[in-house]
Structure formats: C-alpha cells, structure tokens
Amino acid sequence: MSLLSNTVSQGAFWMVNKKLARHLESNDAALLLADLIARREFFMERDSLDSEGGFFALSESIEEDLNLTKESRQKLTKHLESEGF
C-alpha cells in the first residue's frame, strides 16, 4: 500500500471513548483498552477465542501498534486491572 493509503485508511485511526478516558484519568489507558477490545473482537469474529473467551497477543505488537514503551504498557495494564478490566 502507498503511504497515502496507509495514512488515511480506516485502520490508521484510533477511536477512544472520552467518558472512559476521563473515568480512567488516562487517554493512554483508554487507548490500550480500546485496542484490546478490538483485538478480542477480531478473534471472536474468527471463532478463535480460547475456552475462557481469551486470546493471545504479543506485548511487543501492542507496544508497537500503540507507540508505547514496555514500561508504560505494563503500568497501563496494571491500571486497567485495578479498575476491574
């Protein structure tokens, strides 16, 4: 794909719920949660969730896709867990 196609395609944008970001007090935490939900939906559509409804994603892939460092992803994951996600 061309740079232009990659820049303006639907997959080039993130959608984050503003109320959720305010609740979590973190745009990055809301972005991580939105990404995890999208990944789960991807596997669900392909009937590829495990028996407990989970899926596998490499932390490096998440970090690269969301432009996060390992440390920030770990911190955000703990934050989401503390919020019950």
MARNU-743077 format. One record per residue: residue number from 1; y, z, x of N, C-alpha, C, O in turn. Coordinates in steps of 0.02 Angstrom, whole numbers, plus 50000, padded with zeros to 5 digits. Atoms other than C-alpha are relative to their C-alpha. Layout:
<atoms>
<atom><nr>NUM</nr><n_v>Y</n_v><n_w>Z</n_w><n_u>X</n_u><ca_v>Y</ca_v><ca_w>Z</ca_w><ca_u>X</ca_u><c_v>Y</c_v><c_w>Z</c_w><c_u>X</c_u><o_v>Y</o_v><o_w>Z</o_w><o_u>X</o_u></atom>
...
</atoms>
This chain:
<atoms>
<atom><nr>1</nr><n_v>49941</n_v><n_w>50000</n_w><n_u>50042</n_u><ca_v>50000</ca_v><ca_w>50000</ca_w><ca_u>50000</ca_u><c_v>50062</c_v><c_w>50000</c_w><c_u>50044</c_u><o_v>50062</o_v><o_w>50025</o_w><o_u>50100</o_u></atom>
<atom><nr>2</nr><n_v>49937</n_v><n_w>50002</n_w><n_u>49962</n_u><ca_v>50176</ca_v><ca_w>49970</ca_w><ca_u>50055</ca_u><c_v>50034</c_v><c_w>50068</c_w><c_u>49996</c_u><o_v>50019</o_v><o_w>50109</o_w><o_u>49954</o_u></atom>
<atom><nr>3</nr><n_v>49962</n_v><n_w>49939</n_w><n_u>49999</n_u><ca_v>50295</ca_v><ca_w>50110</ca_w><ca_u>50097</ca_u><c_v>50036</c_v><c_w>50011</c_w><c_u>49933</c_u><o_v>50038</o_v><o_w>50067</o_w><o_u>49907</o_u></atom>
<atom><nr>4</nr><n_v>49964</n_v><n_w>49995</n_w><n_u>50064</n_u><ca_v>50394</ca_v><ca_w>50073</ca_w><ca_u>49938</ca_u><c_v>49952</c_v><c_w>50022</c_w><c_u>49945</c_u><o_v>49970</o_v><o_w>50065</o_w><o_u>49905</o_u></atom>
<atom><nr>5</nr><n_v>50049</n_v><n_w>49980</n_w><n_u>50052</n_u><ca_v>50238</ca_v><ca_w>50085</ca_w><ca_u>49828</ca_u><c_v>49981</c_v><c_w>50073</c_w><c_u>50008</c_u><o_v>49975</o_v><o_w>50109</o_w><o_u>49958</o_u></atom>
<atom><nr>6</nr><n_v>50019</n_v><n_w>49931</n_w><n_u>49988</n_u><ca_v>50189</ca_v><ca_w>50249</ca_w><ca_u>49909</ca_u><c_v>50057</c_v><c_w>50048</c_w><c_u>49985</c_u><o_v>50045</o_v><o_w>50106</o_w><o_u>49967</o_u></atom>
<atom><nr>7</nr><n_v>49942</n_v><n_w>49958</n_w><n_u>50011</n_u><ca_v>50365</ca_v><ca_w>50316</ca_w><ca_u>49889</ca_u><c_v>50016</c_v><c_w>50009</c_w><c_u>49926</c_u><o_v>50037</o_v><o_w>50064</o_w><o_u>49906</o_u></atom>
<atom><nr>8</nr><n_v>49979</n_v><n_w>49996</n_w><n_u>50070</n_u><ca_v>50394</ca_v><ca_w>50278</ca_w><ca_u>49705</ca_u><c_v>49941</c_v><c_w>50005</c_w><c_u>49951</c_u><o_v>49953</o_v><o_w>50009</o_w><o_u>49891</o_u></atom>
<atom><nr>9</nr><n_v>50057</n_v><n_w>49996</n_w><n_u>50045</n_u><ca_v>50217</ca_v><ca_w>50287</ca_w><ca_u>49635</ca_u><c_v>49996</c_v><c_w>50070</c_w><c_u>49968</c_u><o_v>50025</o_v><o_w>50118</o_w><o_u>49994</o_u></atom>
<atom><nr>10</nr><n_v>50007</n_v><n_w>49937</n_w><n_u>50036</n_u><ca_v>50172</ca_v><ca_w>50425</ca_w><ca_u>49512</ca_u><c_v>49970</c_v><c_w>50055</c_w><c_u>50044</c_u><o_v>49990</o_v><o_w>50113</o_w><o_u>50040</o_u></atom>
<atom><nr>11</nr><n_v>50032</n_v><n_w>49951</n_w><n_u>49957</n_u><ca_v>50063</ca_v><ca_w>50511</ca_w><ca_u>49642</ca_u><c_v>50044</c_v><c_w>50026</c_w><c_u>50055</c_u><o_v>50025</o_v><o_w>50073</o_w><o_u>50091</o_u></atom>
<atom><nr>12</nr><n_v>49954</n_v><n_w>49979</n_w><n_u>49947</n_u><ca_v>50212</ca_v><ca_w>50529</ca_w><ca_u>49758</ca_u><c_v>50045</c_v><c_w>50058</c_w><c_u>49979</c_u><o_v>50085</o_v><o_w>50082</o_w><o_u>50019</o_u></atom>
<atom><nr>13</nr><n_v>49956</n_v><n_w>49948</n_w><n_u>50026</n_u><ca_v>50294</ca_v><ca_w>50662</ca_w><ca_u>49649</ca_u><c_v>49960</c_v><c_w>50062</c_w><c_u>49981</c_u><o_v>49900</o_v><o_w>50057</o_w><o_u>49964</o_u></atom>
<atom><nr>14</nr><n_v>50029</n_v><n_w>49937</n_w><n_u>50022</n_u><ca_v>50258</ca_v><ca_w>50844</ca_w><ca_u>49610</ca_u><c_v>50032</c_v><c_w>50020</c_w><c_u>49934</c_u><o_v>50092</o_v><o_w>50009</o_w><o_u>49925</o_u></atom>
<atom><nr>15</nr><n_v>49973</n_v><n_w>49973</n_w><n_u>50062</n_u><ca_v>50279</ca_v><ca_w>50920</ca_w><ca_u>49438</ca_u><c_v>49985</c_v><c_w>50075</c_w><c_u>50000</c_u><o_v>49927</o_v><o_w>50096</o_w><o_u>50004</o_u></atom>
<atom><nr>16</nr><n_v>50007</n_v><n_w>49928</n_w><n_u>49999</n_u><ca_v>50310</ca_v><ca_w>51107</ca_w><ca_u>49434</ca_u><c_v>50037</c_v><c_w>50029</c_w><c_u>49940</c_u><o_v>50094</o_v><o_w>50011</o_w><o_u>49925</o_u></atom>
<atom><nr>17</nr><n_v>49970</n_v><n_w>49967</n_w><n_u>50058</n_u><ca_v>50344</ca_v><ca_w>51215</ca_w><ca_u>49282</ca_u><c_v>50052</c_v><c_w>50050</c_w><c_u>50024</c_u><o_v>50037</o_v><o_w>50095</o_w><o_u>50063</o_u></atom>
<atom><nr>18</nr><n_v>49945</n_v><n_w>49956</n_w><n_u>49978</n_u><ca_v>50513</ca_v><ca_w>51301</ca_w><ca_u>49303</ca_u><c_v>49989</c_v><c_w>50073</c_w><c_u>49979</c_u><o_v>50004</o_v><o_w>50119</o_w><o_u>50017</o_u></atom>
<atom><nr>19</nr><n_v>50011</n_v><n_w>49931</n_w><n_u>50022</n_u><ca_v>50465</ca_v><ca_w>51453</ca_w><ca_u>49199</ca_u><c_v>49947</c_v><c_w>50034</c_w><c_u>50043</c_u><o_v>49953</o_v><o_w>50093</o_w><o_u>50059</o_u></atom>
<atom><nr>20</nr><n_v>50052</n_v><n_w>49973</n_w><n_u>49957</n_u><ca_v>50309</ca_v><ca_w>51477</ca_w><ca_u>49304</ca_u><c_v>50029</c_v><c_w>50017</c_w><c_u>50069</c_u><o_v>50014</o_v><o_w>50070</o_w><o_u>50097</o_u></atom>
<atom><nr>21</nr><n_v>49969</n_v><n_w>49987</n_w><n_u>49935</n_u><ca_v>50410</ca_v><ca_w>51463</ca_w><ca_u>49465</ca_u><c_v>50044</c_v><c_w>50062</c_w><c_u>49997</c_u><o_v>50044</o_v><o_w>50102</o_w><o_u>50044</o_u></atom>
<atom><nr>22</nr><n_v>49959</n_v><n_w>49940</n_w><n_u>50007</n_u><ca_v>50531</ca_v><ca_w>51594</ca_w><ca_u>49400</ca_u><c_v>49956</c_v><c_w>50062</c_w><c_u>49995</c_u><o_v>49970</o_v><o_w>50113</o_w><o_u>50026</o_u></atom>
<atom><nr>23</nr><n_v>50046</n_v><n_w>49943</n_w><n_u>50008</n_u><ca_v>50388</ca_v><ca_w>51708</ca_w><ca_u>49347</ca_u><c_v>49969</c_v><c_w>50020</c_w><c_u>50067</c_u><o_v>49965</o_v><o_w>50079</o_w><o_u>50083</o_u></atom>
<atom><nr>24</nr><n_v>50031</n_v><n_w>49987</n_w><n_u>49935</n_u><ca_v>50306</ca_v><ca_w>51692</ca_w><ca_u>49517</ca_u><c_v>50051</c_v><c_w>50015</c_w><c_u>50054</c_u><o_v>50034</o_v><o_w>50038</o_w><o_u>50109</o_u></atom>
<atom><nr>25</nr><n_v>49945</n_v><n_w>49991</n_w><n_u>49953</n_u><ca_v>50476</ca_v><ca_w>51704</ca_w><ca_u>49602</ca_u><c_v>49990</c_v><c_w>49958</c_w><c_u>50063</c_u><o_v>50008</o_v><o_w>49979</o_w><o_u>50118</o_u></atom>
<atom><nr>26</nr><n_v>50014</n_v><n_w>50044</n_w><n_u>49942</n_u><ca_v>50422</ca_v><ca_w>51560</ca_w><ca_u>49713</ca_u><c_v>49986</c_v><c_w>49929</c_w><c_u>49976</c_u><o_v>49938</o_v><o_w>49917</o_w><o_u>49939</o_u></atom>
<atom><nr>27</nr><n_v>50013</n_v><n_w>50070</n_w><n_u>50014</n_u><ca_v>50436</ca_v><ca_w>51373</ca_w><ca_u>49696</ca_u><c_v>49936</c_v><c_w>49977</c_w><c_u>50034</c_u><o_v>49897</o_v><o_w>49939</o_w><o_u>50006</o_u></atom>
<atom><nr>28</nr><n_v>50060</n_v><n_w>50021</n_w><n_u>49962</n_u><ca_v>50301</ca_v><ca_w>51353</ca_w><ca_u>49829</ca_u><c_v>49936</c_v><c_w>50026</c_w><c_u>49967</c_u><o_v>49886</o_v><o_w>49990</o_w><o_u>49966</o_u></atom>
<atom><nr>29</nr><n_v>50059</n_v><n_w>49974</n_w><n_u>50034</n_u><ca_v>50179</ca_v><ca_w>51466</ca_w><ca_u>49736</ca_u><c_v>49985</c_v><c_w>49959</c_w><c_u>49938</c_u><o_v>49927</o_v><o_w>49944</o_w><o_u>49923</o_u></atom>
<atom><nr>30</nr><n_v>50009</n_v><n_w>50041</n_w><n_u>50060</n_u><ca_v>50207</ca_v><ca_w>51366</ca_w><ca_u>49577</ca_u><c_v>49974</c_v><c_w>49931</c_w><c_u>50019</c_u><o_v>49933</o_v><o_w>49902</o_w><o_u>49984</o_u></atom>
<atom><nr>31</nr><n_v>50024</n_v><n_w>50065</n_w><n_u>49977</n_u><ca_v>50181</ca_v><ca_w>51205</ca_w><ca_u>49675</ca_u><c_v>49927</c_v><c_w>50004</c_w><c_u>50020</c_u><o_v>49888</o_v><o_w>49959</o_w><o_u>50004</o_u></atom>
<atom><nr>32</nr><n_v>50070</n_v><n_w>49991</n_w><n_u>49981</n_u><ca_v>50019</ca_v><ca_w>51270</ca_w><ca_u>49750</ca_u><c_v>49956</c_v><c_w>50005</c_w><c_u>49939</c_u><o_v>49903</o_v><o_w>49974</o_w><o_u>49935</o_u></atom>
<atom><nr>33</nr><n_v>50040</n_v><n_w>49992</n_w><n_u>50061</n_u><ca_v>49956</ca_v><ca_w>51323</ca_w><ca_u>49579</ca_u><c_v>49994</c_v><c_w>49933</c_w><c_u>49963</c_u><o_v>49940</o_v><o_w>49916</o_w><o_u>49940</o_u></atom>
<atom><nr>34</nr><n_v>50002</n_v><n_w>50066</n_w><n_u>50033</n_u><ca_v>50002</ca_v><ca_w>51153</ca_w><ca_u>49504</ca_u><c_v>49952</c_v><c_w>49953</c_w><c_u>50036</c_u><o_v>49915</o_v><o_w>49916</o_w><o_u>50004</o_u></atom>
<atom><nr>35</nr><n_v>50046</n_v><n_w>50042</n_w><n_u>49961</n_u><ca_v>49909</ca_v><ca_w>51066</ca_w><ca_u>49645</ca_u><c_v>49928</c_v><c_w>50020</c_w><c_u>49989</c_u><o_v>49885</o_v><o_w>49976</o_w><o_u>49980</o_u></atom>
<atom><nr>36</nr><n_v>50069</n_v><n_w>49976</n_w><n_u>50012</n_u><ca_v>49754</ca_v><ca_w>51174</ca_w><ca_u>49621</ca_u><c_v>49976</c_v><c_w>49981</c_w><c_u>49930</c_u><o_v>49918</o_v><o_w>49962</o_w><o_u>49921</o_u></atom>
<atom><nr>37</nr><n_v>50018</n_v><n_w>50021</n_w><n_u>50068</n_u><ca_v>49757</ca_v><ca_w>51139</ca_w><ca_u>49434</ca_u><c_v>49985</c_v><c_w>49926</c_w><c_u>49998</c_u><o_v>49937</o_v><o_w>49905</o_w><o_u>49966</o_u></atom>
<atom><nr>38</nr><n_v>50012</n_v><n_w>50072</n_w><n_u>49999</n_u><ca_v>49771</ca_v><ca_w>50952</ca_w><ca_u>49467</ca_u><c_v>49934</c_v><c_w>49983</c_w><c_u>50034</c_u><o_v>49898</o_v><o_w>49939</o_w><o_u>50012</o_u></atom>
<atom><nr>39</nr><n_v>50064</n_v><n_w>50012</n_w><n_u>49965</n_u><ca_v>49626</ca_v><ca_w>50959</ca_w><ca_u>49590</ca_u><c_v>49942</c_v><c_w>50019</c_w><c_u>49954</c_u><o_v>49892</o_v><o_w>49983</o_w><o_u>49952</o_u></atom>
<atom><nr>40</nr><n_v>50054</n_v><n_w>49979</n_w><n_u>50045</n_u><ca_v>49520</ca_v><ca_w>51054</ca_w><ca_u>49463</ca_u><c_v>49990</c_v><c_w>49948</c_w><c_u>49945</c_u><o_v>49933</o_v><o_w>49931</o_w><o_u>49928</o_u></atom>
<atom><nr>41</nr><n_v>50005</n_v><n_w>50051</n_w><n_u>50052</n_u><ca_v>49560</ca_v><ca_w>50926</ca_w><ca_u>49328</ca_u><c_v>49966</c_v><c_w>49937</c_w><c_u>50027</c_u><o_v>49927</o_v><o_w>49905</o_w><o_u>49992</o_u></atom>
<atom><nr>42</nr><n_v>50032</n_v><n_w>50058</n_w><n_u>49968</n_u><ca_v>49510</ca_v><ca_w>50787</ca_w><ca_u>49450</ca_u><c_v>49924</c_v><c_w>50008</c_w><c_u>50000</c_u><o_v>49888</o_v><o_w>49963</o_w><o_u>49980</o_u></atom>
<atom><nr>43</nr><n_v>50072</n_v><n_w>49988</n_w><n_u>49997</n_u><ca_v>49338</ca_v><ca_w>50865</ca_w><ca_u>49475</ca_u><c_v>49971</c_v><c_w>50007</c_w><c_u>49930</c_u><o_v>49914</o_v><o_w>49986</o_w><o_u>49918</o_u></atom>
<atom><nr>44</nr><n_v>50024</n_v><n_w>49992</n_w><n_u>50068</n_u><ca_v>49322</ca_v><ca_w>50909</ca_w><ca_u>49290</ca_u><c_v>49990</c_v><c_w>49932</c_w><c_u>49967</c_u><o_v>49940</o_v><o_w>49921</o_w><o_u>49933</o_u></atom>
<atom><nr>45</nr><n_v>50005</n_v><n_w>50067</n_w><n_u>50029</n_u><ca_v>49354</ca_v><ca_w>50728</ca_w><ca_u>49238</ca_u><c_v>49939</c_v><c_w>49962</c_w><c_u>50026</c_u><o_v>49913</o_v><o_w>49918</o_w><o_u>49993</o_u></atom>
<atom><nr>46</nr><n_v>50058</n_v><n_w>50032</n_w><n_u>49969</n_u><ca_v>49212</ca_v><ca_w>50676</ca_w><ca_u>49354</ca_u><c_v>49937</c_v><c_w>50041</c_w><c_u>49991</c_u><o_v>49885</o_v><o_w>50026</o_w><o_u>50022</o_u></atom>
<atom><nr>47</nr><n_v>50056</n_v><n_w>49955</n_w><n_u>50013</n_u><ca_v>49097</ca_v><ca_w>50814</ca_w><ca_u>49291</ca_u><c_v>49971</c_v><c_w>50026</c_w><c_u>50066</c_u><o_v>49910</o_v><o_w>50028</o_w><o_u>50075</o_u></atom>
<atom><nr>48</nr><n_v>50021</n_v><n_w>49979</n_w><n_u>49933</n_u><ca_v>49092</ca_v><ca_w>50882</ca_w><ca_u>49469</ca_u><c_v>50016</c_v><c_w>50073</c_w><c_u>50015</c_u><o_v>50013</o_v><o_w>50094</o_w><o_u>50073</o_u></atom>
<atom><nr>49</nr><n_v>49989</n_v><n_w>49929</n_w><n_u>49989</n_u><ca_v>49135</ca_v><ca_w>51066</ca_w><ca_u>49444</ca_u><c_v>49932</c_v><c_w>50034</c_w><c_u>50010</c_u><o_v>49881</o_v><o_w>50011</o_w><o_u>49984</o_u></atom>
<atom><nr>50</nr><n_v>50063</n_v><n_w>49964</n_w><n_u>49990</n_u><ca_v>49004</ca_v><ca_w>51190</ca_w><ca_u>49502</ca_u><c_v>49983</c_v><c_w>50040</c_w><c_u>49937</c_u><o_v>50020</o_v><o_w>50037</o_w><o_u>49888</o_u></atom>
<atom><nr>51</nr><n_v>50025</n_v><n_w>49965</n_w><n_u>50060</n_u><ca_v>48908</ca_v><ca_w>51301</ca_w><ca_u>49380</ca_u><c_v>50049</c_v><c_w>50054</c_w><c_u>49976</c_u><o_v>50045</o_v><o_w>50075</o_w><o_u>49918</o_u></atom>
<atom><nr>52</nr><n_v>49951</n_v><n_w>49949</n_w><n_u>50020</n_u><ca_v>49051</ca_v><ca_w>51428</ca_w><ca_u>49380</ca_u><c_v>50068</c_v><c_w>49969</c_w><c_u>49985</c_u><o_v>50117</o_v><o_w>50006</o_w><o_u>49975</o_u></atom>
<atom><nr>53</nr><n_v>49938</n_v><n_w>50034</n_w><n_u>50015</n_u><ca_v>49186</ca_v><ca_w>51297</ca_w><ca_u>49349</ca_u><c_v>50045</c_v><c_w>49991</c_w><c_u>50060</c_u><o_v>50104</o_v><o_w>49976</o_w><o_u>50053</o_u></atom>
<atom><nr>54</nr><n_v>49961</n_v><n_w>50006</n_w><n_u>49939</n_u><ca_v>49243</ca_v><ca_w>51292</ca_w><ca_u>49530</ca_u><c_v>49993</c_v><c_w>49932</c_w><c_u>50033</c_u><o_v>49954</o_v><o_w>49890</o_w><o_u>50011</o_u></atom>
<atom><nr>55</nr><n_v>50002</n_v><n_w>50062</n_w><n_u>49962</n_u><ca_v>49272</ca_v><ca_w>51153</ca_w><ca_u>49654</ca_u><c_v>50015</c_v><c_w>50016</c_w><c_u>50073</c_u><o_v>50036</o_v><o_w>50072</o_w><o_u>50089</o_u></atom>
<atom><nr>56</nr><n_v>49989</n_v><n_w>49992</n_w><n_u>49929</n_u><ca_v>49289</ca_v><ca_w>51129</ca_w><ca_u>49841</ca_u><c_v>50059</c_v><c_w>49958</c_w><c_u>50022</c_u><o_v>50063</o_v><o_w>49899</o_w><o_u>50005</o_u></atom>
<atom><nr>57</nr><n_v>49945</n_v><n_w>50038</n_w><n_u>49970</n_u><ca_v>49448</ca_v><ca_w>51080</ca_w><ca_u>49931</ca_u><c_v>50014</c_v><c_w>50030</c_w><c_u>50069</c_u><o_v>50017</o_v><o_w>50091</o_w><o_u>50077</o_u></atom>
<atom><nr>58</nr><n_v>49985</n_v><n_w>49977</n_w><n_u>49933</n_u><ca_v>49485</ca_v><ca_w>51090</ca_w><ca_u>50116</ca_u><c_v>50071</c_v><c_w>50029</c_w><c_u>50003</c_u><o_v>50118</o_v><o_w>49998</o_w><o_u>49978</o_u></atom>
<atom><nr>59</nr><n_v>49934</n_v><n_w>49970</n_w><n_u>49995</n_u><ca_v>49629</ca_v><ca_w>51207</ca_w><ca_u>50155</ca_u><c_v>50047</c_v><c_w>49954</c_w><c_u>50039</c_u><o_v>50107</o_v><o_w>49951</o_w><o_u>50024</o_u></atom>
<atom><nr>60</nr><n_v>49958</n_v><n_w>50046</n_w><n_u>49961</n_u><ca_v>49692</ca_v><ca_w>51079</ca_w><ca_u>50282</ca_u><c_v>50028</c_v><c_w>49945</c_w><c_u>49956</c_u><o_v>50085</o_v><o_w>49923</o_w><o_u>49965</o_u></atom>
<atom><nr>61</nr><n_v>49977</n_v><n_w>50052</n_w><n_u>50046</n_u><ca_v>49702</ca_v><ca_w>50948</ca_w><ca_u>50144</ca_u><c_v>50056</c_v><c_w>50026</c_w><c_u>49956</c_u><o_v>50106</o_v><o_w>49991</o_w><o_u>49945</o_u></atom>
<atom><nr>62</nr><n_v>49948</n_v><n_w>49969</n_w><n_u>50042</n_u><ca_v>49802</ca_v><ca_w>51065</ca_w><ca_u>50033</ca_u><c_v>50064</c_v><c_w>50008</c_w><c_u>50040</c_u><o_v>50118</o_v><o_w>49992</o_w><o_u>50016</o_u></atom>
<atom><nr>63</nr><n_v>49942</n_v><n_w>49989</n_w><n_u>49958</n_u><ca_v>49918</ca_v><ca_w>51110</ca_w><ca_u>50176</ca_u><c_v>50037</c_v><c_w>49934</c_w><c_u>50014</c_u><o_v>50098</o_v><o_w>49931</o_w><o_u>50011</o_u></atom>
<atom><nr>64</nr><n_v>49970</n_v><n_w>50065</n_w><n_u>49986</n_u><ca_v>49947</ca_v><ca_w>50927</ca_w><ca_u>50220</ca_u><c_v>50034</c_v><c_w>49971</c_w><c_u>49938</c_u><o_v>50090</o_v><o_w>49947</o_w><o_u>49942</o_u></atom>
<atom><nr>65</nr><n_v>49973</n_v><n_w>50029</n_w><n_u>50062</n_u><ca_v>49973</ca_v><ca_w>50871</ca_w><ca_u>50040</ca_u><c_v>50064</c_v><c_w>50035</c_w><c_u>49977</c_u><o_v>50110</o_v><o_w>50004</o_w><o_u>49951</o_u></atom>
<atom><nr>66</nr><n_v>49943</n_v><n_w>49961</n_w><n_u>50024</n_u><ca_v>50097</ca_v><ca_w>51011</ca_w><ca_u>50004</ca_u><c_v>50051</c_v><c_w>50016</c_w><c_u>50055</c_u><o_v>50101</o_v><o_w>50050</o_w><o_u>50042</o_u></atom>
<atom><nr>67</nr><n_v>49955</n_v><n_w>49988</n_w><n_u>49943</n_u><ca_v>50180</ca_v><ca_w>51015</ca_w><ca_u>50176</ca_u><c_v>50008</c_v><c_w>50075</c_w><c_u>50012</c_u><o_v>50064</o_v><o_w>50100</o_w><o_u>50021</o_u></atom>
<atom><nr>68</nr><n_v>50001</n_v><n_w>49928</n_w><n_u>49988</n_u><ca_v>50131</ca_v><ca_w>51198</ca_w><ca_u>50201</ca_u><c_v>49967</c_v><c_w>50015</c_w><c_u>50066</c_u><o_v>49923</o_v><o_w>49977</o_w><o_u>50088</o_u></atom>
<atom><nr>69</nr><n_v>50036</n_v><n_w>49976</n_w><n_u>49941</n_u><ca_v>50083</ca_v><ca_w>51290</ca_w><ca_u>50358</ca_u><c_v>49940</c_v><c_w>50041</c_w><c_u>49976</c_u><o_v>49936</o_v><o_w>50061</o_w><o_u>49918</o_u></atom>
<atom><nr>70</nr><n_v>50059</n_v><n_w>49960</n_w><n_u>50017</n_u><ca_v>49917</ca_v><ca_w>51382</ca_w><ca_u>50362</ca_u><c_v>50022</c_v><c_w>50070</c_w><c_u>49977</c_u><o_v>49996</o_v><o_w>50096</o_w><o_u>49928</o_u></atom>
<atom><nr>71</nr><n_v>49977</n_v><n_w>49932</n_w><n_u>50015</n_u><ca_v>50010</ca_v><ca_w>51548</ca_w><ca_u>50359</ca_u><c_v>50033</c_v><c_w>50003</c_w><c_u>49931</c_u><o_v>50021</o_v><o_w>50050</o_w><o_u>49892</o_u></atom>
<atom><nr>72</nr><n_v>49966</n_v><n_w>49999</n_w><n_u>50065</n_u><ca_v>50118</ca_v><ca_w>51502</ca_w><ca_u>50209</ca_u><c_v>49950</c_v><c_w>49988</c_w><c_u>49944</c_u><o_v>49955</o_v><o_w>50019</o_w><o_u>49890</o_u></atom>
<atom><nr>73</nr><n_v>50051</n_v><n_w>50011</n_w><n_u>50052</n_u><ca_v>49967</ca_v><ca_w>51435</ca_w><ca_u>50112</ca_u><c_v>49961</c_v><c_w>50064</c_w><c_u>49988</c_u><o_v>49947</o_v><o_w>50081</o_w><o_u>49930</o_u></atom>
<atom><nr>74</nr><n_v>50037</n_v><n_w>49937</n_w><n_u>50008</n_u><ca_v>49873</ca_v><ca_w>51597</ca_w><ca_u>50145</ca_u><c_v>50042</c_v><c_w>50052</c_w><c_u>49962</c_u><o_v>50016</o_v><o_w>50086</o_w><o_u>49918</o_u></atom>
<atom><nr>75</nr><n_v>49955</n_v><n_w>49952</n_w><n_u>50033</n_u><ca_v>50023</ca_v><ca_w>51702</ca_w><ca_u>50091</ca_u><c_v>50008</c_v><c_w>49982</c_w><c_u>49926</c_u><o_v>50006</o_v><o_w>50025</o_w><o_u>49882</o_u></atom>
<atom><nr>76</nr><n_v>49992</n_v><n_w>50022</n_w><n_u>50070</n_u><ca_v>50048</ca_v><ca_w>51598</ca_w><ca_u>49933</ca_u><c_v>49936</c_v><c_w>50010</c_w><c_u>49960</c_u><o_v>49938</o_v><o_w>50029</o_w><o_u>49902</o_u></atom>
<atom><nr>77</nr><n_v>50064</n_v><n_w>49989</n_w><n_u>50034</n_u><ca_v>49862</ca_v><ca_w>51608</ca_w><ca_u>49891</ca_u><c_v>49993</c_v><c_w>50074</c_w><c_u>49982</c_u><o_v>49972</o_v><o_w>50089</o_w><o_u>49926</o_u></atom>
<atom><nr>78</nr><n_v>50002</n_v><n_w>49929</n_w><n_u>50015</n_u><ca_v>49869</ca_v><ca_w>51797</ca_w><ca_u>49903</ca_u><c_v>50048</c_v><c_w>50019</c_w><c_u>49944</c_u><o_v>50031</o_v><o_w>50059</o_w><o_u>49901</o_u></atom>
<atom><nr>79</nr><n_v>49951</n_v><n_w>49988</n_w><n_u>50053</n_u><ca_v>50025</ca_v><ca_w>51798</ca_w><ca_u>49795</ca_u><c_v>49972</c_v><c_w>49978</c_w><c_u>49932</c_u><o_v>49977</o_v><o_w>50015</o_w><o_u>49883</o_u></atom>
<atom><nr>80</nr><n_v>50028</n_v><n_w>50024</n_w><n_u>50063</n_u><ca_v>49939</ca_v><ca_w>51693</ca_w><ca_u>49661</ca_u><c_v>49944</c_v><c_w>50045</c_w><c_u>49977</c_u><o_v>49939</o_v><o_w>50061</o_w><o_u>49918</o_u></atom>
<atom><nr>81</nr><n_v>50055</n_v><n_w>49955</n_w><n_u>50018</n_u><ca_v>49786</ca_v><ca_w>51806</ca_w><ca_u>49667</ca_u><c_v>50028</c_v><c_w>50066</c_w><c_u>49972</c_u><o_v>50001</o_v><o_w>50093</o_w><o_u>49924</o_u></atom>
<atom><nr>82</nr><n_v>49971</n_v><n_w>49937</n_w><n_u>50024</n_u><ca_v>49897</ca_v><ca_w>51961</ca_w><ca_u>49646</ca_u><c_v>50030</c_v><c_w>49992</c_w><c_u>49930</c_u><o_v>50038</o_v><o_w>50041</o_w><o_u>49893</o_u></atom>
<atom><nr>83</nr><n_v>49972</n_v><n_w>50013</n_w><n_u>50066</n_u><ca_v>49972</ca_v><ca_w>51878</ca_w><ca_u>49492</ca_u><c_v>49945</c_v><c_w>49983</c_w><c_u>49949</c_u><o_v>49960</o_v><o_w>49968</o_w><o_u>49891</o_u></atom>
<atom><nr>84</nr><n_v>50056</n_v><n_w>50011</n_w><n_u>50046</n_u><ca_v>49799</ca_v><ca_w>51852</ca_w><ca_u>49417</ca_u><c_v>49975</c_v><c_w>49929</c_w><c_u>49996</c_u><o_v>49937</o_v><o_w>49912</o_w><o_u>49950</o_u></atom>
<atom><nr>85</nr><n_v>50022</n_v><n_w>50070</n_w><n_u>50002</n_u><ca_v>49773</ca_v><ca_w>51669</ca_w><ca_u>49457</ca_u><c_v>49942</c_v><c_w>49989</c_w><c_u>50048</c_u><o_v>49916</o_v><o_w>49934</o_w><o_u>50053</o_u></atom>
</atoms>
